[in-house]
Amino acid sequence: MIMDGLLMLAVDPAAWVALVTLIVMEVVLGIDNLIFISILTNRLPAAQQVPARRLGIGLALILRLGLLSIIAWIVQLTTPVFVLFDHGFSWRDLILMAGGLFLVWKATTEIHHNVDPSPEEEKSTSKGLGFGAAIIQILLLDLVFSLDSIITAVGMTPHVPIMVVAVIVAVSAMLLAATPLSNFIARNPTIVMLALGFLLMIGMTLIAEAFGVHVPKGYMYAAMSFSALVEGLNMLARRARAGQVERD
């Protein structure tokens, strides 16, 4: 029966459309997580950075597949459990709020460290983040993003095999892009501040979603793309000025 169901999905054009749509959605939503992973692992010693990224993303895949196995329970997380300020808060809202507050706190502390790093603070910060702590933080944020993406995916297709394939493809893309993105961020200090600004915006968006204020993802990613374009132009301008100075 299972094989028959999978064969029916394989020849269903609507299933392929849903699969492609879900893969694109998972990859786009994974950008948020990947930025956080890149900034976090770049704080580790050089020898631990690549293993931390691979382990964190690998465990994230296991976590997402595990959540898909209890998808019926996940969907129930949208049921309100209490009402406050005329808004019914569900477990999903509380998880999004906790994740948003964590992102705001993390981005704010990282921005403060980059803007005004005192010698004592820099020394304590470098020792404060260990390999295990980085993995735990990656998993906590991935839990928040995974719940949001899975609940969104349920509204797009009822077929769990399609969700599983989309998650595997998206996480594989994250695994391939993690190291190049981290290296790019490490080579360009101004990108770090831009990425931290993205995390701050994402955190506030999660908090707004928890209070029932829907922020269209297109607006957020359009703002991120425009900011990245402006920063790219600034990088080209700096390189041109540096080249002119060398020639002079």
C-alpha positions, 0 to 999 in steps of 0.5 A, spaced: 500 500 500 505 504 501 509 503 495 502 504 491 501 511 494 508 513 492 508 511 485 501 515 485 505 521 487 510 520 482 506 520 476 501 526 479 503 533 476 500 536 482 505 532 487 511 535 483 509 542 483 508 541 490 515 538 491 518 544 487 514 549 491 516 546 498 523 545 496 524 553 494 520 555 500 525 550 505 531 553 502 529 560 502 527 559 510 533 556 511 537 562 509 535 565 516 538 559 519 544 559 515 546 566 517 545 564 524 549 558 523 555 562 520 555 567 525 555 562 531 560 557 528 565 563 526 566 564 533 569 557 534 576 555 533 578 554 526 579 547 527 572 546 530 568 550 525 567 546 519 565 540 524 560 544 528 557 546 521 556 539 519 554 536 526 549 542 527 546 541 520 546 534 520 542 534 527 537 539 524 536 534 519 534 529 524 530 534 528 526 536 522 524 528 520 523 527 527 518 533 527 515 530 520 513 523 524 509 527 529 506 532 524 499 530 526 501 533 533 505 539 530 498 541 527 495 541 534 500 546 536 496 552 533 490 551 537 490 557 542 491 555 549 490 561 553 487 568 551 491 575 553 490 582 550 484 579 546 489 574 542 489 567 543 496 564 544 498 557 542 504 553 543 506 555 536 506 562 538 510 561 544 515 557 541 516 563 536 516 568 541 521 564 545 525 564 538 524 571 536 527 573 543 533 569 543 535 571 536 534 579 538 538 577 544 543 574 540 544 579 535 544 585 540 549 582 544 553 580 537 552 587 535 555 590 541 561 586 541 563 588 534 562 595 535 565 596 542 569 590 544 573 591 550 579 586 551 576 583 557 569 582 554 573 579 548 577 574 552 571 572 556 566 571 549 571 567 546 572 562 551 564 563 553 562 559 547 564 552 546 563 546 541 557 543 545 554 550 546 554 552 539 550 545 537 545 546 542 544 554 540 543 551 532 538 546 534 534 551 538 533 555 533 532 550 528 527 547 532 523 554 531 524 555 524 522 547 523 516 548 526 514 554 522 516 551 516 512 544 517 506 548 519 506 552 513 508 546 509 501 542 511 497 548 508 501 546 501 500 539 501 497 533 505 503 528 503 508 527 508 513 523 503 513 530 499 515 534 505 520 529 507 524 529 500 523 537 500 526 537 507 532 533 505 534 537 499 533 543 503 538 541 508 543 538 503 543 545 500 544 548 507 550 543 508 553 545 501 552 552 502 554 553 510 562 553 509 562 558 503 557 563 506 561 562 513 568 564 509 565 569 505 562 572 512 569 571 515 573 575 510 568 581 510 567 584 517 561 589 514 557 583 512 557 580 519 554 587 521 549 586 515 547 579 517 546 581 525 541 586 522 538 581 518 537 576 525 535 582 529 529 583 523 528 576 523 527 575 531 522 581 531 518 578 525 517 572 529 515 576 535 510 579 531 507 573 528 507 570 535 502 576 537 498 575 531 501 580 526 502 577 520 509 579 516 509 577 509 515 573 508 516 577 501 517 584 504 522 581 509 526 578 504 526 584 499 529 588 504 534 583 505 536 582 498 536 590 497 540 591 503 545 585 500 545 589 494 547 595 497 553 592 501 555 589 495 556 595 491 559 598 497 564 592 497 566 593 489 567 601 491 572 599 496 575 594 492 576 599 486 578 605 491 584 600 494 586 598 487 587 605 485 591 607 491 595 601 490 596 603 482 598 610 485 
